[in-house]
Amino acid sequence: MKIREIFLKGRPLLSFEFFPPKKVENEHILEETVGHLKKYSPDFVSITYGAGGSTRAKTLEWTLRLKDVHGLNVMMHLTCVGSTRSEIDSIVARLTQEGVDNILALRGDPPRESGSENPWKDFRYAFELVRHIKKKGDFCIGVAGYPEGHIESPSLEKDTEYLKMKVDEGADFIITQLFFDNRFYFRFRERTERAGITVPILPGIMPIINLGQVTRFTEMCGASVPQSLIREMEGLSPEDTLKKGVDFAIAQCEELIREGAPGIHFYTLNRNRATEMILEELGDFRGRESGPSNSPKEGEG
Ligand SMILES: Cc1cc2nc3c(=O)[nH]c(=O)nc-3n(C[C@H](O)[C@H](O)[C@H](O)COP(=O)(O)OP(=O)(O)OC[C@H]3O[C@@H](n4cnc5c(N)ncnc54)[C@H](O)[C@@H]3O)c2cc1C
């Protein structure tokens, strides 16, 4: 089912993001995680596309597995860095053939090793990929948004301008990079509204279960972890870190939903425990109406 049609129902969405395990011996972890999280009937699940080509075939394999074996509504991430137009075309054709309705269209990141071949082939930015996919079929297309600005971007204004280009090319909704201070999301929403972006902006939430891992990750992607939270978490046992991270995420999700976010997208890192703890505490927030902002109503498209 196309995700844009679910947004039209006017209630918040629930979605989970997974990555394809690199090693066969880790596949059971994702299978178990999906087994646990399925009971929350996510509106969709998404599968990341491996940077630098490493797990790309596995992305498609898992997309189809989650759709056909688990009966889930799926969205496949697709990056254009390092891919030629014909490579993209063959993946998109396969998605059409398999009945996958949703694609998250991304630029991706060039490989970090120096000396590798020029990563820029037929597409330079995600907006070009959106334009291209749009011509290939009636997909629902999501794109990435950055509440704190993309790490390479010269300014928030430029970032918003480029985001608008993706929407103008036909993106149906935005999923945000992770953030830990909701004010970034609310300011981002205001900026995008001022720029005339009206598609839903789904906040991406990552519960902290390991402080070191999250700070490394945020440094790489240009997001920030509040210093006060770092201080509170430093030195905690793994179990106490988990509890603190879960409580923090619950408060974040509560406020986002109350303030009209059109749902929550969980970066699960292929683990279920933290996400389950959060969802048990939050209850079924999808019973609540989406707030006035950021959620198209039937007929508005
Ligand atoms: C929800 C989410 C899921 C993700 N999933 C994956 C994944 O599965 N696999 C993966 O490898 N990566 C993934 N990423 C990371 C993403 O690929 C990187 O953040 C990447 O650096 C940017 O991708 P983008 O699609 O936002 O690029 P773009 O929108 O193309 O932006 C990239 C940079 O170029 C700038 N820019 C855009 N258009 C123009 C223009 N016309 N002129 C000049 N500058 C411009 C932007 O401001 C930005 O700085 C994900 C990110 C998010 C938020």
The ligand as an SDF file (V2000), in Angstrom:
LIG
                    3D

 53 58  0  0  0  0  0  0  0  0999 V2000
   15.5520    8.6630    6.9770 C   0  0  0  0  0  0  0  0  0  0  0  0
   16.9190    8.4550    6.3860 C   0  0  0  0  0  0  0  0  0  0  0  0
   17.2410    7.2330    5.8060 C   0  0  0  0  0  0  0  0  0  0  0  0
   18.4910    7.0230    5.2300 C   0  0  0  0  0  0  0  0  0  0  0  0
   18.7640    5.8020    4.6670 N   0  0  0  0  0  0  0  0  0  0  0  0
   19.9670    5.5830    4.0770 C   0  0  0  0  0  0  0  0  0  0  0  0
   20.2510    4.3400    3.4250 C   0  0  0  0  0  0  0  0  0  0  0  0
   19.4240    3.4350    3.4070 O   0  0  0  0  0  0  0  0  0  0  0  0
   21.4620    4.1780    2.8450 N   0  0  0  0  0  0  0  0  0  0  0  0
   22.4180    5.1800    2.8410 C   0  0  0  0  0  0  0  0  0  0  0  0
   23.4990    4.9710    2.2870 O   0  0  0  0  0  0  0  0  0  0  0  0
   22.1770    6.3720    3.4440 N   0  0  0  0  0  0  0  0  0  0  0  0
   20.9770    6.5970    4.0460 C   0  0  0  0  0  0  0  0  0  0  0  0
   20.7170    7.8170    4.6540 N   0  0  0  0  0  0  0  0  0  0  0  0
   21.7800    8.8240    4.6900 C   0  0  0  0  0  0  0  0  0  0  0  0
   21.8110    9.7150    3.4380 C   0  0  0  0  0  0  0  0  0  0  0  0
   22.1240    8.9520    2.2960 O   0  0  0  0  0  0  0  0  0  0  0  0
   22.8660   10.7860    3.6710 C   0  0  0  0  0  0  0  0  0  0  0  0
   22.4520   11.6540    4.6840 O   0  0  0  0  0  0  0  0  0  0  0  0
   23.3370   11.5570    2.4430 C   0  0  0  0  0  0  0  0  0  0  0  0
   24.5040   12.3020    2.8060 O   0  0  0  0  0  0  0  0  0  0  0  0
   22.3370   12.5630    1.8880 C   0  0  0  0  0  0  0  0  0  0  0  0
   21.3020   11.9670    1.2690 O   0  0  0  0  0  0  0  0  0  0  0  0
   20.0290   12.8410    0.7840 P   0  0  0  0  0  0  0  0  0  0  0  0
   19.1410   11.9370    0.0650 O   0  0  0  0  0  0  0  0  0  0  0  0
   19.4860   13.6430    1.8900 O   0  0  0  0  0  0  0  0  0  0  0  0
   20.7910   13.8150   -0.2650 O   0  0  0  0  0  0  0  0  0  0  0  0
   20.4010   15.1860   -0.9670 P   0  0  0  0  0  0  0  0  0  0  0  0
   19.0210   15.6010   -0.6960 O   0  0  0  0  0  0  0  0  0  0  0  0
   20.8260   15.0560   -2.3850 O   0  0  0  0  0  0  0  0  0  0  0  0
   21.3560   16.2100   -0.2030 O   0  0  0  0  0  0  0  0  0  0  0  0
   22.7500   15.9510   -0.0730 C   0  0  0  0  0  0  0  0  0  0  0  0
   23.5100   17.2590    0.1710 C   0  0  0  0  0  0  0  0  0  0  0  0
   23.5180   18.0210   -1.0200 O   0  0  0  0  0  0  0  0  0  0  0  0
   22.8700   19.2760   -0.8220 C   0  0  0  0  0  0  0  0  0  0  0  0
   22.0900   19.5210   -2.0450 N   0  0  0  0  0  0  0  0  0  0  0  0
   20.9260   18.9230   -2.3940 C   0  0  0  0  0  0  0  0  0  0  0  0
   20.5100   19.3900   -3.5960 N   0  0  0  0  0  0  0  0  0  0  0  0
   21.4360   20.2840   -4.0190 C   0  0  0  0  0  0  0  0  0  0  0  0
   21.6000   21.0980   -5.1820 C   0  0  0  0  0  0  0  0  0  0  0  0
   20.6710   21.0960   -6.1570 N   0  0  0  0  0  0  0  0  0  0  0  0
   22.6870   21.8920   -5.3000 N   0  0  0  0  0  0  0  0  0  0  0  0
   23.6370   21.9210   -4.3210 C   0  0  0  0  0  0  0  0  0  0  0  0
   23.5350   21.1720   -3.1720 N   0  0  0  0  0  0  0  0  0  0  0  0
   22.4630   20.3680   -3.0280 C   0  0  0  0  0  0  0  0  0  0  0  0
   22.0170   19.1150    0.4260 C   0  0  0  0  0  0  0  0  0  0  0  0
   21.8000   20.3220    1.1150 O   0  0  0  0  0  0  0  0  0  0  0  0
   22.8740   18.1530    1.2360 C   0  0  0  0  0  0  0  0  0  0  0  0
   23.9150   18.8450    1.8830 O   0  0  0  0  0  0  0  0  0  0  0  0
   19.4750    8.0570    5.2480 C   0  0  0  0  0  0  0  0  0  0  0  0
   19.1540    9.2810    5.8500 C   0  0  0  0  0  0  0  0  0  0  0  0
   17.8930    9.4930    6.4080 C   0  0  0  0  0  0  0  0  0  0  0  0
   17.5790   10.8110    7.0600 C   0  0  0  0  0  0  0  0  0  0  0  0
  1  2  1  0
  2  3  1  0
  2 52  2  0
  3  4  2  0
  4  5  1  0
  4 50  1  0
  5  6  2  0
  6  7  1  0
  6 13  1  0
  7  8  2  0
  7  9  1  0
  9 10  1  0
 10 11  2  0
 10 12  1  0
 12 13  2  0
 13 14  1  0
 14 15  1  0
 14 50  1  0
 15 16  1  0
 16 17  1  0
 16 18  1  0
 18 19  1  0
 18 20  1  0
 20 21  1  0
 20 22  1  0
 22 23  1  0
 23 24  1  0
 24 25  2  0
 24 26  1  0
 24 27  1  0
 27 28  1  0
 28 29  2  0
 28 30  1  0
 28 31  1  0
 31 32  1  0
 32 33  1  0
 33 34  1  0
 33 48  1  0
 34 35  1  0
 35 36  1  0
 35 46  1  0
 36 37  1  0
 36 45  1  0
 37 38  2  0
 38 39  1  0
 39 40  1  0
 39 45  2  0
 40 41  1  0
 40 42  2  0
 42 43  1  0
 43 44  2  0
 44 45  1  0
 46 47  1  0
 46 48  1  0
 48 49  1  0
 50 51  2  0
 51 52  1  0
 52 53  1  0
M  END
$$$$
